[in-house]
Amino acid sequence: MKLSEIKKHLKNVTKIGFQLPNGNLVQAHFHVTEVGKTTKNYIDCGGKVRREEKINFQLWEEKDYDHRLHPEKLLSIIAMSEKMFELADLEIEVEYQGKETVGTYNLGFDGTYFLLESKLTACLAKDACGITTEKPRIRIFDAGNGNTCEPNSGCC
C-alpha cells in the first residue's frame, strides 16, 4: 500500500485496527511510534547496485490500555512526517514486535482492518546465479493417455 492509499482509508474509518497474517489483531492500545522514510542501498548477488526507499511505520504495544490511536491523529503524524522528510508516495512497510523478534510486513486493507502481510525474500539476479524457472515436463507418451496440458498451464 502506498502513502496516498492509507491516507484515503484513514479518512473513511472511525477506528484503526491492524490484523496479523495469522488473523490475530494487534491490541487496540497499540502506538505508532515511528513514521519515517527508510533508504536501503545494496548490491544484489549478481553485482547490480540497487536503491530502495519506503515509508516505515512502527507499531508498539505497552500496558497503556486506555490509549487508542484515532485516524485523525495518525493522519496528523503522517502530515508532520511528509513535511519533515518530504515524503513521496512510496510503499509502506510496517515493523511490529512479535514474540521473538521484530517482524517487517507489507501493508494491505480489507475495508475494515489494515492487514500486516507477510513479506518474502527472493533472488533479484536469478539469471546471474543460474537459477531458472522450469516449466513442468510431461512425457509425450503420457499426453495420449488423458494427461494433456490445459491452456495456460505452462506445461506445453
N, C-alpha and C positions, 0 to 999 in steps of 0.2 A: 504494500500500500504506500502510496506517495503522500507527502505532507498535505497537499491540497485535498486529498480524499479524506484524511482523518479530520481535517477542519470542517469539511462538509458534513460528515457524520456527527461530529460533536455538536453542531448547530441543530441537529434533528433528534437528539436523545435527551432524556431528562436525568439519566444516571449513567455512570460509566462502569462497565464490567469487563474483565478480561478472562478468557477461557483458555486453559492449557490444552495441549494436544490430547491428553488423556480424558478430556471432558470436565475435569475439575475446574472450579472457578478460583481465581486469585481472591483472597479475602477482601471483603468490601472496604476494609480500613487501610488499603494499600496507599502508598505515597508514590508519586512520580518524582523521584529525587534528582533526576537529570533530564534535560532536553538539550541536545547539542549536535554538533557535526563531527563525525569521525572521518579521517582520511587514512587510507591504507595504501602504501606504496610497497610493491613486492615484485619479485621475479618468479615466473612460473617455472615448472620443471623443464620446459622447452627453451628457457632463456629469454622469454619475452617479458619486458618490463610492463607492469600494469599499475594502474591507479584506480582506486575505488573510493567514492565518497558516499556517505549515508548519513541520515539523521538517526540519532540514537536516543532512545527513551530508556530510563532505568526504573523498574518497579521495585518497591521495597515494602515489606510488611513489618510492623512493630506492634507493640501492645497498646497502641493508641486506638482503642476500639471505637471511640466516638468520632474519629476522623472519617470524613467522606469527601473525596475529591469530586467536585461538581464539574460538569462540562465547561461552563463559562470560566472557571478557574484554570483548567488545563488549557483552554484557548488563550487565556492571558499569558500563561507561561510560554506557550508556543510563540505568541506575538513578540514577547521580550527576546526570545531566542532568535527569531527571524531578524529582528532589528540588530541585535548584538553581533550575530555571526553571519549576517547576510545570507541566510539560508535559501537555497534554490529548492525547487520542487523535487526533492530526492526521495528515494525509497527509505522507509523507516525500518529499523531493526530494534528489537526490544530485548533488554537484559532483565533477567528475573532470577532471583536466588532460589534454586531448588534445594533438595535435602543435602546434596553433597557438593554442588558447585553452582556457579552462575551459568545459566543457560542463555543462549542467544537465539532469538526467534524472528521469523518474518512476521508481518502483521496483516491480518485479514479482518473482515467484518461480515457477520451473518444477518445483520438487521437488528440484532439485539445486543450481542456481545462482540467485543474486539477479540479476535482469535490469535493466540500465540501459536504460530505454525512452525513445525519442525523445519530446520534447515538441513541441507545435505551437502557434503563435500563432493567434489568431482575433479578429475584431472582436466586442466584447461588446455593442455597441449598433447592430446591423445595421439595426433599424427607424429609428433616428435618423439613420443615414448614408444611408438609401435603398437598402441592399443587400437584395435579395430572393432567396429560394431559388426558382428556377424549376423547374417540372416539365417533363420532356421533352414536346415537342409533336409530334403526328403529324397528317398531313392525313387527313381523313375518307376521301378518295379511296383512300389507301394502306391504310386499315383493311380494305377489302374485298378486298385482294389478298394475304391471308395475313399481313399485318403488323399483327396485332391485339395489343392490350395484354394482358399477362399479369396475373393478380391480384397486387396489392401491388407492381406495377412503378412506380407513380407517374405513369404516362402518361395515365391516364383521370381 
